[in-house]
Amino acid sequence: MERQTAVALHYLFFQFFFSSLFLLQCASNPLLVELIRGTIVATDR
């Protein structure tokens, strides 16, 4: 049980790490930023 919790925490940490890394790359890429902004606006409607 405790082992499962540790694995889940590691998984969450890596997911967070990679998503923030991905966001950093997007932030340095204006085209991707525009694409994401457009997607967010499209899903908002």
PDB file of N, CA, C and O in Angstrom:
ATOM      1  N   MET A   1       0.841  -1.204   0.000  1.00  0.00           N
ATOM      2  CA  MET A   1       0.000   0.000   0.000  1.00  0.00           C
ATOM      3  C   MET A   1       0.880   1.258   0.000  1.00  0.00           C
ATOM      4  O   MET A   1       0.682   2.158  -0.816  1.00  0.00           O
ATOM      5  N   GLU A   2       1.843   1.314   0.913  1.00  0.00           N
ATOM      6  CA  GLU A   2       2.718   2.489   0.978  1.00  0.00           C
ATOM      7  C   GLU A   2       3.566   2.603  -0.283  1.00  0.00           C
ATOM      8  O   GLU A   2       3.885   3.697  -0.749  1.00  0.00           O
ATOM      9  N   ARG A   3       3.922   1.432  -0.823  1.00  0.00           N
ATOM     10  CA  ARG A   3       4.722   1.426  -2.048  1.00  0.00           C
ATOM     11  C   ARG A   3       3.922   2.040  -3.189  1.00  0.00           C
ATOM     12  O   ARG A   3       4.465   2.807  -3.985  1.00  0.00           O
ATOM     13  N   GLN A   4       2.646   1.712  -3.275  1.00  0.00           N
ATOM     14  CA  GLN A   4       1.773   2.269  -4.320  1.00  0.00           C
ATOM     15  C   GLN A   4       1.691   3.789  -4.196  1.00  0.00           C
ATOM     16  O   GLN A   4       1.724   4.505  -5.197  1.00  0.00           O
ATOM     17  N   THR A   5       1.584   4.269  -2.965  1.00  0.00           N
ATOM     18  CA  THR A   5       1.510   5.709  -2.725  1.00  0.00           C
ATOM     19  C   THR A   5       2.779   6.401  -3.196  1.00  0.00           C
ATOM     20  O   THR A   5       2.727   7.470  -3.803  1.00  0.00           O
ATOM     21  N   ALA A   6       3.921   5.780  -2.910  1.00  0.00           N
ATOM     22  CA  ALA A   6       5.205   6.348  -3.322  1.00  0.00           C
ATOM     23  C   ALA A   6       5.294   6.403  -4.842  1.00  0.00           C
ATOM     24  O   ALA A   6       5.754   7.395  -5.408  1.00  0.00           O
ATOM     25  N   VAL A   7       4.857   5.346  -5.492  1.00  0.00           N
ATOM     26  CA  VAL A   7       4.887   5.299  -6.961  1.00  0.00           C
ATOM     27  C   VAL A   7       3.977   6.380  -7.534  1.00  0.00           C
ATOM     28  O   VAL A   7       4.337   7.061  -8.494  1.00  0.00           O
ATOM     29  N   ALA A   8       2.797   6.532  -6.939  1.00  0.00           N
ATOM     30  CA  ALA A   8       1.848   7.548  -7.413  1.00  0.00           C
ATOM     31  C   ALA A   8       2.433   8.949  -7.252  1.00  0.00           C
ATOM     32  O   ALA A   8       2.279   9.797  -8.131  1.00  0.00           O
ATOM     33  N   LEU A   9       3.102   9.185  -6.129  1.00  0.00           N
ATOM     34  CA  LEU A   9       3.713  10.494  -5.898  1.00  0.00           C
ATOM     35  C   LEU A   9       4.824  10.764  -6.896  1.00  0.00           C
ATOM     36  O   LEU A   9       4.951  11.877  -7.407  1.00  0.00           O
ATOM     37  N   HIS A  10       5.626   9.746  -7.175  1.00  0.00           N
ATOM     38  CA  HIS A  10       6.691   9.909  -8.159  1.00  0.00           C
ATOM     39  C   HIS A  10       6.100  10.227  -9.529  1.00  0.00           C
ATOM     40  O   HIS A  10       6.591  11.098 -10.248  1.00  0.00           O
ATOM     41  N   TYR A  11       5.028   9.499  -9.878  1.00  0.00           N
ATOM     42  CA  TYR A  11       4.371   9.709 -11.165  1.00  0.00           C
ATOM     43  C   TYR A  11       3.839  11.135 -11.273  1.00  0.00           C
ATOM     44  O   TYR A  11       4.021  11.796 -12.295  1.00  0.00           O
ATOM     45  N   LEU A  12       3.183  11.601 -10.219  1.00  0.00           N
ATOM     46  CA  LEU A  12       2.641  12.959 -10.213  1.00  0.00           C
ATOM     47  C   LEU A  12       3.755  13.988 -10.336  1.00  0.00           C
ATOM     48  O   LEU A  12       3.625  14.976 -11.058  1.00  0.00           O
ATOM     49  N   PHE A  13       4.861  13.745  -9.617  1.00  0.00           N
ATOM     50  CA  PHE A  13       5.985  14.671  -9.663  1.00  0.00           C
ATOM     51  C   PHE A  13       6.563  14.767 -11.059  1.00  0.00           C
ATOM     52  O   PHE A  13       6.826  15.863 -11.554  1.00  0.00           O
ATOM     53  N   PHE A  14       6.763  13.611 -11.703  1.00  0.00           N
ATOM     54  CA  PHE A  14       7.336  13.616 -13.044  1.00  0.00           C
ATOM     55  C   PHE A  14       6.380  14.264 -14.041  1.00  0.00           C
ATOM     56  O   PHE A  14       6.806  14.978 -14.949  1.00  0.00           O
ATOM     57  N   GLN A  15       5.083  14.008 -13.864  1.00  0.00           N
ATOM     58  CA  GLN A  15       4.089  14.613 -14.739  1.00  0.00           C
ATOM     59  C   GLN A  15       4.139  16.138 -14.613  1.00  0.00           C
ATOM     60  O   GLN A  15       4.108  16.854 -15.614  1.00  0.00           O
ATOM     61  N   PHE A  16       4.217  16.619 -13.379  1.00  0.00           N
ATOM     62  CA  PHE A  16       4.292  18.049 -13.120  1.00  0.00           C
ATOM     63  C   PHE A  16       5.577  18.627 -13.701  1.00  0.00           C
ATOM     64  O   PHE A  16       5.570  19.692 -14.317  1.00  0.00           O
ATOM     65  N   PHE A  17       6.685  17.906 -13.496  1.00  0.00           N
ATOM     66  CA  PHE A  17       7.987  18.354 -13.979  1.00  0.00           C
ATOM     67  C   PHE A  17       7.989  18.501 -15.497  1.00  0.00           C
ATOM     68  O   PHE A  17       8.436  19.513 -16.037  1.00  0.00           O
ATOM     69  N   PHE A  18       7.482  17.472 -16.174  1.00  0.00           N
ATOM     70  CA  PHE A  18       7.499  17.508 -17.636  1.00  0.00           C
ATOM     71  C   PHE A  18       6.525  18.544 -18.201  1.00  0.00           C
ATOM     72  O   PHE A  18       6.811  19.181 -19.216  1.00  0.00           O
ATOM     73  N   SER A  19       5.382  18.710 -17.546  1.00  0.00           N
ATOM     74  CA  SER A  19       4.423  19.693 -18.045  1.00  0.00           C
ATOM     75  C   SER A  19       4.954  21.112 -17.863  1.00  0.00           C
ATOM     76  O   SER A  19       4.734  21.972 -18.716  1.00  0.00           O
ATOM     77  N   SER A  20       5.652  21.361 -16.756  1.00  0.00           N
ATOM     78  CA  SER A  20       6.228  22.698 -16.556  1.00  0.00           C
ATOM     79  C   SER A  20       7.373  22.934 -17.536  1.00  0.00           C
ATOM     80  O   SER A  20       7.567  24.048 -18.020  1.00  0.00           O
ATOM     81  N   LEU A  21       8.126  21.879 -17.822  1.00  0.00           N
ATOM     82  CA  LEU A  21       9.202  21.968 -18.812  1.00  0.00           C
ATOM     83  C   LEU A  21       8.605  22.288 -20.180  1.00  0.00           C
ATOM     84  O   LEU A  21       9.121  23.127 -20.918  1.00  0.00           O
ATOM     85  N   PHE A  22       7.505  21.602 -20.504  1.00  0.00           N
ATOM     86  CA  PHE A  22       6.806  21.819 -21.766  1.00  0.00           C
ATOM     87  C   PHE A  22       6.273  23.248 -21.847  1.00  0.00           C
ATOM     88  O   PHE A  22       6.377  23.897 -22.888  1.00  0.00           O
ATOM     89  N   LEU A  23       5.703  23.733 -20.746  1.00  0.00           N
ATOM     90  CA  LEU A  23       5.173  25.100 -20.716  1.00  0.00           C
ATOM     91  C   LEU A  23       6.287  26.123 -20.894  1.00  0.00           C
ATOM     92  O   LEU A  23       6.096  27.148 -21.549  1.00  0.00           O
ATOM     93  N   LEU A  24       7.445  25.845 -20.314  1.00  0.00           N
ATOM     94  CA  LEU A  24       8.585  26.751 -20.465  1.00  0.00           C
ATOM     95  C   LEU A  24       9.007  26.830 -21.928  1.00  0.00           C
ATOM     96  O   LEU A  24       9.322  27.906 -22.437  1.00  0.00           O
ATOM     97  N   GLN A  25       9.010  25.691 -22.592  1.00  0.00           N
ATOM     98  CA  GLN A  25       9.385  25.663 -24.006  1.00  0.00           C
ATOM     99  C   GLN A  25       8.356  26.425 -24.837  1.00  0.00           C
ATOM    100  O   GLN A  25       8.707  27.142 -25.774  1.00  0.00           O
ATOM    101  N   CYS A  26       7.080  26.261 -24.479  1.00  0.00           N
ATOM    102  CA  CYS A  26       6.014  26.963 -25.192  1.00  0.00           C
ATOM    103  C   CYS A  26       6.144  28.470 -24.987  1.00  0.00           C
ATOM    104  O   CYS A  26       5.921  29.252 -25.911  1.00  0.00           O
ATOM    105  N   ALA A  27       6.502  28.863 -23.779  1.00  0.00           N
ATOM    106  CA  ALA A  27       6.622  30.283 -23.466  1.00  0.00           C
ATOM    107  C   ALA A  27       7.720  30.936 -24.298  1.00  0.00           C
ATOM    108  O   ALA A  27       7.652  32.125 -24.609  1.00  0.00           O
ATOM    109  N   SER A  28       8.729  30.150 -24.655  1.00  0.00           N
ATOM    110  CA  SER A  28       9.831  30.701 -25.458  1.00  0.00           C
ATOM    111  C   SER A  28       9.540  30.570 -26.947  1.00  0.00           C
ATOM    112  O   SER A  28      10.327  31.017 -27.781  1.00  0.00           O
ATOM    113  N   ASN A  29       8.401  29.953 -27.279  1.00  0.00           N
ATOM    114  CA  ASN A  29       8.024  29.790 -28.684  1.00  0.00           C
ATOM    115  C   ASN A  29       6.715  30.533 -28.940  1.00  0.00           C
ATOM    116  O   ASN A  29       5.645  30.014 -28.623  1.00  0.00           O
ATOM    117  N   PRO A  30       6.781  31.743 -29.512  1.00  0.00           N
ATOM    118  CA  PRO A  30       5.591  32.588 -29.711  1.00  0.00           C
ATOM    119  C   PRO A  30       4.493  31.903 -30.516  1.00  0.00           C
ATOM    120  O   PRO A  30       3.308  32.100 -30.250  1.00  0.00           O
ATOM    121  N   LEU A  31       4.890  31.096 -31.503  1.00  0.00           N
ATOM    122  CA  LEU A  31       3.902  30.423 -32.346  1.00  0.00           C
ATOM    123  C   LEU A  31       3.068  29.456 -31.517  1.00  0.00           C
ATOM    124  O   LEU A  31       1.845  29.403 -31.648  1.00  0.00           O
ATOM    125  N   LEU A  32       3.745  28.690 -30.661  1.00  0.00           N
ATOM    126  CA  LEU A  32       3.035  27.743 -29.805  1.00  0.00           C
ATOM    127  C   LEU A  32       2.132  28.480 -28.826  1.00  0.00           C
ATOM    128  O   LEU A  32       1.022  28.031 -28.540  1.00  0.00           O
ATOM    129  N   VAL A  33       2.604  29.605 -28.314  1.00  0.00           N
ATOM    130  CA  VAL A  33       1.804  30.400 -27.381  1.00  0.00           C
ATOM    131  C   VAL A  33       0.501  30.831 -28.051  1.00  0.00           C
ATOM    132  O   VAL A  33      -0.577  30.726 -27.466  1.00  0.00           O
ATOM    133  N   GLU A  34       0.619  31.316 -29.282  1.00  0.00           N
ATOM    134  CA  GLU A  34      -0.575  31.743 -30.028  1.00  0.00           C
ATOM    135  C   GLU A  34      -1.514  30.571 -30.266  1.00  0.00           C
ATOM    136  O   GLU A  34      -2.733  30.705 -30.165  1.00  0.00           O
ATOM    137  N   LEU A  35      -0.926  29.413 -30.585  1.00  0.00           N
ATOM    138  CA  LEU A  35      -1.715  28.208 -30.839  1.00  0.00           C
ATOM    139  C   LEU A  35      -2.499  27.808 -29.600  1.00  0.00           C
ATOM    140  O   LEU A  35      -3.691  27.508 -29.673  1.00  0.00           O
ATOM    141  N   ILE A  36      -1.807  27.809 -28.448  1.00  0.00           N
ATOM    142  CA  ILE A  36      -2.459  27.434 -27.190  1.00  0.00           C
ATOM    143  C   ILE A  36      -3.527  28.447 -26.814  1.00  0.00           C
ATOM    144  O   ILE A  36      -4.615  28.082 -26.369  1.00  0.00           O
ATOM    145  N   ARG A  37      -3.209  29.722 -26.994  1.00  0.00           N
ATOM    146  CA  ARG A  37      -4.183  30.778 -26.677  1.00  0.00           C
ATOM    147  C   ARG A  37      -5.429  30.614 -27.544  1.00  0.00           C
ATOM    148  O   ARG A  37      -6.553  30.763 -27.065  1.00  0.00           O
ATOM    149  N   GLY A  38      -5.219  30.308 -28.817  1.00  0.00           N
ATOM    150  CA  GLY A  38      -6.347  30.092 -29.723  1.00  0.00           C
ATOM    151  C   GLY A  38      -7.177  28.891 -29.304  1.00  0.00           C
ATOM    152  O   GLY A  38      -8.405  28.917 -29.382  1.00  0.00           O
ATOM    153  N   THR A  39      -6.495  27.830 -28.856  1.00  0.00           N
ATOM    154  CA  THR A  39      -7.204  26.632 -28.412  1.00  0.00           C
ATOM    155  C   THR A  39      -8.034  26.930 -27.175  1.00  0.00           C
ATOM    156  O   THR A  39      -9.174  26.478 -27.064  1.00  0.00           O
ATOM    157  N   ILE A  40      -7.464  27.694 -26.238  1.00  0.00           N
ATOM    158  CA  ILE A  40      -8.173  28.038 -25.002  1.00  0.00           C
ATOM    159  C   ILE A  40      -9.409  28.881 -25.333  1.00  0.00           C
ATOM    160  O   ILE A  40     -10.485  28.661 -24.777  1.00  0.00           O
ATOM    161  N   VAL A  41      -9.244  29.844 -26.241  1.00  0.00           N
ATOM    162  CA  VAL A  41     -10.370  30.696 -26.638  1.00  0.00           C
ATOM    163  C   VAL A  41     -11.448  29.851 -27.313  1.00  0.00           C
ATOM    164  O   VAL A  41     -12.641  30.055 -27.089  1.00  0.00           O
ATOM    165  N   ALA A  42     -11.014  28.900 -28.143  1.00  0.00           N
ATOM    166  CA  ALA A  42     -11.963  28.049 -28.864  1.00  0.00           C
ATOM    167  C   ALA A  42     -12.756  27.166 -27.895  1.00  0.00           C
ATOM    168  O   ALA A  42     -13.954  26.958 -28.090  1.00  0.00           O
ATOM    169  N   THR A  43     -12.105  26.652 -26.864  1.00  0.00           N
ATOM    170  CA  THR A  43     -12.800  25.783 -25.912  1.00  0.00           C
ATOM    171  C   THR A  43     -13.631  26.592 -24.932  1.00  0.00           C
ATOM    172  O   THR A  43     -14.500  26.041 -24.257  1.00  0.00           O
ATOM    173  N   ASP A  44     -13.375  27.895 -24.845  1.00  0.00           N
ATOM    174  CA  ASP A  44     -14.133  28.754 -23.942  1.00  0.00           C
ATOM    175  C   ASP A  44     -15.551  28.989 -24.455  1.00  0.00           C
ATOM    176  O   ASP A  44     -16.495  29.126 -23.678  1.00  0.00           O
ATOM    177  N   ARG A  45     -15.678  29.032 -25.774  1.00  0.00           N
ATOM    178  CA  ARG A  45     -16.993  29.335 -26.349  1.00  0.00           C
ATOM    179  C   ARG A  45     -17.988  28.209 -26.111  1.00  0.00           C
ATOM    180  O   ARG A  45     -19.141  28.305 -26.531  1.00  0.00           O
TER     181      ARG A  45
END
